[in-house]
Amino acid sequence: MNNMHLDHLSFAAGPEGLVGTSERLSDLLGAPFHDGGFHPRFGTRNRILPLADGQYLEVVEVLDHPAAEKAPFGQAVRARSEMGGGWLGWVVAVDDLAPVEERIGRGAVEGSRNLPDGGRLEWQQIGVKGLQADPQLPFFVRWLSSRASHPSVGGKDIELLKLEIAGDRDRVNDWLGGEADKILHDVEISWIAPNGQPGLVAAVFSTPNGEVRI
C-alpha cells in the first residue's frame, strides 16, 4: 500500500517579501519561522514553521534566478506573489511516486534545498503543473532525505486543524487516486463552492494564541 499523508502547506510571499510575510504569520501563530534555505532547481527560497503531526508550513519566495523562469514551482510562486501573495497550495507526501506518475502521465522531478547550515534536503515531486492549472489540487513529494531531517522536526506547539478549499471534493479525490479519505483523515476539510478561482482559501491552526484562521 502506498502510504500517503498531508505533508505541508505552502504560502507565497506578498509585497512585504519573504521575511515580512513570515513575520506577519509568526505574529498570528505565536511561533517563529526559521530560514529554510534555497531551492536551486526552482529558483525559490523559503522559511519554515514546523507543526505537530509531522507537518510544516512554508512561506516561499521566488528569486531573480534562471531556474525560476523554467521550473513550474518557481512559475507558480511568482504568479501567486504577483497576485499579492497568499496560499499557494497543499502538499501530500507518498512512499511511492510510480502510481502517481502513471496516473498523471508524467515523471517526477528532482527537488533539493540547500540549508543554511550547509546541509541539503532532497526529494522528488510531481503535480505542480496540475496545481497551476487547477489550484485546488495538491502536488506530491517523496522524501529522499532521512525523516530525522524533515522540516517538521521539532514541531509540537501548533497543530493544523482544518483546511478550507474552494473546489470539488470528487475532483480532488480522483487526483489522489481515490485515496482522499486515507490521506485526509487527520485534518478536517471544508469544501466551498468556488466563487472565482478554486484553491486553498484558508487554514485553521491550534496555537499558543488560541485557534487562528489564516
Buried (B, 14 or more C-beta within 10 A) or exposed (E): EBEBBBBBBBBBBBEEBBBBBBBBBBEEBBBEBEBBBBBBBBBBBBBBBBBBEBBBBBBBBBBEBEBBEEBBBBBBBBBBBEEEBBBBBBBBBBEEBEBBBEBBEEEBBEBBBBBEEEEEBEBBBBBBBBBBEBBBBBBBBBBEBEEEEBBBEEBEBBBBBBBBBBBBEEEBBEBBBEBBEBBBEEBEBEBBEBEEEBBBBBBBBBBEEEEBEB
